[in-house]
Amino acid sequence: MARSALTRDEVLDAAAALVREHGPAALTMRRLAAELGTAVTSIYWHVGNRESLLDALVERTVADLGTLRPRGADPAERIVSVAVLLRRALRERPHLVAMVHERGLTERMFLPAQRALVHEAHAAGLRGARAAELVRAVQFQVVGHVLVERNRERSPAQSPAETDLWAAETAAGTAEADPPLARALAAPIDTERLFPVAVRALVTGLLRDGSDRIRS
C-alpha cells in the first residue's frame, strides 16, 4: 500500500541518502519510490522529474554548507573551526559536492565559509589583500586535504606501503638519526588530528605575518 502524507523534505532526505551512499547513478525515481514506500507518481508530484530532483539536491547541499558556524575564543580558533567544519561537510557529501561542481555552483557553495573567514580575518586585524590571502589559503588547505584523503582511499593498495617503508628505515637505522620520527611515519595516518594541526599552523603564521606587516 502506498504511504500517504509524504512531504517534499522527506523525498529530498531519501534522495540525498541514496546519493551519499551509492552515487547519483543509483538515484532513479523507481528506486526512490521503493525506498519511501510510495508510488512513482507521488515522487513526480513533489519534486518533478529526475533533473529537477537533482537540482533540488544541489540547492540543498549549497544551503547546508551555508549553516557552518565558527566556534572558539579568538579569531585563530574560529578560523580553524570553520576549516574543520568545512572539511567534515565535504567529506560527508562527496557525491553531492560533485553534483554541485558539475552544475557550476562550486563558488556559490563556498561563499558562506568565505564570509565567515573574512569576518574572522577582520576580527584579527587583517584587511584587503592580507585578509583575502588568508581566506584563499584556508580554503585551498581544506580542499587539498579532502582531495588527498579521497585519493588515498580510492587508490590501489600500495606494496610496499608507507608504513612498511618507514618500518624498514627504523629497523635499518637509516632514519637520519631520528628513530622516533621513523616510527611515527610508520604508523597509520591520523587525518583527524593532522588536519587541525596543519590548519592551525597555517593560520597562526598568516595572522602573525599580517600583524607584523600592519605594524610596519
N, C-alpha and C positions, 0 to 999 in steps of 0.2 A: 504494500500500500504506500502510495506517495505521501510524504510528510506535508504538513501544512505550516503556514506562518513562517515560511523561510524568509530571511532578510538578505538584503544586498551584502551587508557586512559578513554574514555567515558564508555566503558564496565566495567572497573575496578571501576570507580566512582559510577556507578549504583549498581554494586555488593556490594561494601563497604557500600553504603547507606542501602541496603536491610539487610545486616548482622547486621549493627549497630542498626537498628530499630527492627528487628524480630529474629535475631539469625541465625546461619549457616544453620539450618534445613529449613529455608524459602528460601534459595538460590537454586533454580532449574534453569536449563538452559531455560526451557519454560517460567517461570515467569520473568526471567531476559530479555528474548527477548521481552516479552509483555511490560515490563517497558520501554524498549528502542524503541519500535515500529519497530522491525526488525524481521528477520527470525532466527530461532534457528541455522541454518547452518552458519549464519553470526557470531554468538557468538563463535561457534566452530572454525571458521576460524581465529578469532582474539586472542583467549585465549586457545584453545584446549579444553579438556574435563573438567568436573567439578573439578576433583582433581587438574588439572593444574591451574584452576582458583583460587582455594583456596590457592594453593602455591603462586600464584602471589599476592593475597591479603595479605598473611603473609609477603612476602618480602616488599610490600609497607608499611605495618604497621611498620616493623622494620626500614625502611628508614625514615618514618615520625617522629619517635621518635629520629632519629638522627639529626633532624633540630632544637632542642631546643638550644636557645642561652641565656646565663646568662645576667642579667641586674643589674645595681646598681653601686654605687660609691666606694664600698670596697668589699673585699672578702666575708665578712659575708653576706652582702646584695645579692651578686651574688649567693652565695650558696643557700640562701633561695629562690631566684628567680628560680633556677634550680629545687628545690623541688616543688615549686608551679606549674611550667610548667609541670613537670613530672606527678604530681597528676592529673592535668587537662587533660592531654593527656590520661592517663589510665582511668579516669572517662568517657571520651567521647567515648572510644572504648572498652567497656568491652568484647563484643563477639569477636572482632578481637584480643584483647590481649589474650583471652582464646585460640584462634586458634594458636597463636604464641607459647603459652606454650605447647599445645598438640603436636606440631611439634618439640619440644626440642630446641627452639630458644630463650628462655627467657633471658639467659645470654647475648646473642648477642644483643638482643633488648635494654638491659640496659647499654651496653658498652659505647655508646656516652655520656649518662648522667654521667656515672662514670668518663669518661675522663674529662668532664667539671668540675666535683667536685674535681678531682685530681689537675687540673690546679689552681683552687681557693685555695685549701689547700696549695699548694706550694707557691702561692702568699701571703698567710697568715703566711708563715714561717714554716709550718709543713712538715716533711719528714718521710719516712719509715713507720713504724707501726702506728705512730700517724696520719699520713695522711690517711692511709688505714682505720683506725678506724673511722675517720670522714666520709669517703665515705660510709662505710658499715652502720653506724648509720643513716645517712640521707636516704639512700636507704630503709632501714628497716622501718624507720618512714613513708616514703611515702607509701610503700606497705601495711604496717599495717593499716594506716589510711584509705586507699582505701578499704581494706577488711572489716574493721569495718563499714564503711559507707554503703557498699553494703549489709552487713549482716543486718544492721538496716532497710534498705529499703525493704528487702525481708522477714524479719521476720513477724510472725503474730502480729496483734495488741495486745499490752500489756494492761492488766487490773488488777490492776491499772497501769497507765503509770508513768514514772519517774516524769513527771510534776505534776501528781496528788499526788504522794507520798510526794514530797517536798512542794507542796502547803499545804498539811496536816501538815507537820512539821512546816511550818510557822504559820499556824493557831493555832497549839497546843503550840507554843512557846518552842519547844524541839530541836531547831536547833543549839545547843551548843552556845547560846547567840550570834548568828550571823544571824539575820533575813535577812540582805541583801544578804548573801550567799545563804540562802534557797530560796529567791525569784529569784535569778539568776539561781539556779539549777532547779527551777520550770518552767523557760522559755524554749521555744524550743531551741535546739542546733543550733548555727550559725557556721556550719562547715567551711564556707568560711573565717570566722575570726579566728576560733580556730586553724585551721591548720597552718597558718603562725606564729601565736603566739607560738605554740608548737615547730615548727622547729627553729624559731629564738632563743628560749631559749636553745634548744639542741645545736645549732651551736655556740652560744655565750659561753656556758660552755665548749665545746670541744676545741674551739680556745684558750680560756683563760687557760685551763689546759695544752694544748700543749705548749703554750708560756711559762708558768711557769716552765715546765719540761725542755724546751730548755735552759732557763736562769740558771737553777740549775745544 
